[in-house]
Amino acid sequence: MKHQGRYFLKDSVRRSVDFSRTDQYLGMDPPPIQKPIPEGAPAIDLPGPNGMWKILLAEAISRRESRRSYSHENISLGELSFLLWATQGVRGSRSRGTP
């Protein structure tokens, strides 16, 4: 499996894959950026991500550390909102098929 992944990353993959048959080449619409919400699903209003970070990026990187012991406390709604924003955070679309 490891060698298969390395092969895919090499430029030589173009010689063995017919890219003229890909969905993108054939002009098919890309999948949605996010899954549609099922009808009738409950919605939870989340606070915006504003104000969750108050330090410079360089400082955040220098202070980072791995944790192997986790709290049993639930995260707050604000923390959940920030986590969802940071991992999804789609702000717009640059072009068709590119989030």
C-alpha positions as CSV (number, residue, x, y, z in Angstrom):
1,M,0.0,0.0,0.0
2,K,2.9,2.4,0.8
3,H,4.4,1.9,-2.7
4,Q,1.0,2.5,-4.3
5,G,0.7,5.9,-2.5
6,R,4.2,6.9,-3.6
7,Y,3.4,5.9,-7.2
8,F,0.3,8.1,-7.2
9,L,2.3,11.1,-6.1
10,K,4.9,10.7,-8.9
11,D,4.4,12.5,-12.2
12,S,4.6,9.2,-14.0
13,V,1.0,8.5,-13.0
14,R,-0.1,10.5,-16.1
15,R,1.2,7.7,-18.3
16,S,-1.1,5.1,-16.9
17,V,-4.3,7.0,-15.9
18,D,-6.7,8.2,-18.6
19,F,-7.6,11.6,-17.2
20,S,-10.0,12.2,-20.2
21,R,-12.5,10.0,-18.4
22,T,-12.6,11.8,-15.1
23,D,-15.8,13.5,-13.9
24,Q,-14.0,16.9,-13.9
25,Y,-12.8,16.5,-17.5
26,L,-16.2,15.3,-18.6
27,G,-17.8,18.5,-17.2
28,M,-19.8,16.9,-14.4
29,D,-20.8,19.1,-11.5
30,P,-18.7,18.7,-8.4
31,P,-20.2,17.3,-5.3
32,P,-21.7,19.8,-2.8
33,I,-19.2,21.5,-0.5
34,Q,-21.2,20.1,2.4
35,K,-23.9,17.6,2.9
36,P,-27.4,18.9,2.6
37,I,-29.4,19.2,5.8
38,P,-32.2,16.6,6.0
39,E,-35.7,18.1,6.0
40,G,-37.0,18.5,9.5
41,A,-33.5,18.2,11.2
42,P,-33.1,20.3,14.3
43,A,-30.9,23.4,13.8
44,I,-28.7,24.8,16.6
45,D,-27.7,28.5,16.4
46,L,-24.0,28.7,17.0
47,P,-22.1,31.9,18.0
48,G,-19.7,33.3,15.4
49,P,-15.9,32.5,15.6
50,N,-15.0,36.1,16.3
51,G,-12.9,36.6,19.4
52,M,-11.8,33.0,19.8
53,W,-8.2,33.8,19.1
54,K,-6.3,36.6,20.7
55,I,-2.6,35.7,20.0
56,L,-0.3,36.0,17.0
57,L,0.2,33.0,14.9
58,A,3.9,32.8,15.7
59,E,3.1,32.8,19.4
60,A,0.5,30.1,19.0
61,I,2.9,27.9,17.1
62,S,5.7,28.4,19.8
63,R,3.2,27.6,22.6
64,R,1.7,24.5,21.0
65,E,2.1,21.1,22.8
66,S,0.8,17.6,22.5
67,R,-1.7,16.3,25.1
68,R,-2.1,12.7,26.0
69,S,-4.5,13.3,28.8
70,Y,-7.9,14.8,28.1
71,S,-10.5,16.4,30.3
72,H,-13.8,14.6,30.7
73,E,-15.7,18.0,30.6
74,N,-17.8,18.8,27.5
75,I,-16.6,21.6,25.3
76,S,-18.7,24.8,25.3
77,L,-21.0,25.8,22.5
78,G,-18.5,28.6,21.6
79,E,-15.6,26.1,21.4
80,L,-17.7,23.8,19.3
81,S,-18.6,26.7,17.0
82,F,-15.0,27.6,16.6
83,L,-13.9,24.0,16.0
84,L,-16.6,23.6,13.3
85,W,-15.6,26.9,11.7
86,A,-11.9,26.1,11.8
87,T,-12.4,22.7,10.2
88,Q,-15.0,23.7,7.6
89,G,-14.8,27.5,7.4
90,V,-15.9,27.8,3.8
91,R,-16.1,31.5,3.1
92,G,-16.8,31.4,-0.6
93,S,-16.1,29.8,-3.9
94,R,-13.3,30.9,-6.2
95,S,-14.6,29.1,-9.3
96,R,-16.8,26.2,-10.3
97,G,-15.7,23.2,-8.4
98,T,-13.2,25.0,-6.2
99,P,-14.2,25.8,-2.6
